Amino acid sequence: MADDAWAVALVSGLIGVGGTLGATVLTHCLQNRRAAKIDQSRKALLRTMLQTGRQWRRLDTLQRVIGADEQTTIRLLLEIGARGSERGDRVWGLVSRNPLPETDEPA
C-alpha cells in the first residue's frame, strides 16, 4: 500500500512538473511569435521610410515612427540593410541608396 502511495505521488509530481514546463514553453513561444510579428511590421515601415523620399532619416524620427527604443531601432535597421552616416549625425539610410564610398582615405 505504501508503495502505491509513493507511485501515485511520483506520477502526480511528474505530471505537475510536465504541465508547468509545458505552459512555460508555450508562453515563451507565443511571446516570441508576437515579438517577431511586431519586428516584421516595424521593419516594413522602416523600409518604406528609407526607400521613399529622403535618402537619410534621423534616428530619433525612425524610433518615434516605429515606437521602439534606440537599441531595437538600430538592430532592425541593420537587419534591413541600413547603415548609419559616417558623419556621426545620427542619420540612417539604406546601403542600396547610400553605398559606402570607395576610397582609402580615413574618415
Secondary structure, 3 states (H helix, E strand, C coil): CHHHHHHHHHHHHHHHHHHHHHHHHHHHHHHHHHHHHHHHHHHHHHHHHHHCCCCCEEHHHHHHHHCCCHHHHHHHHHHCCEEECCCCCCEEEECCCCCCCCCCCCC
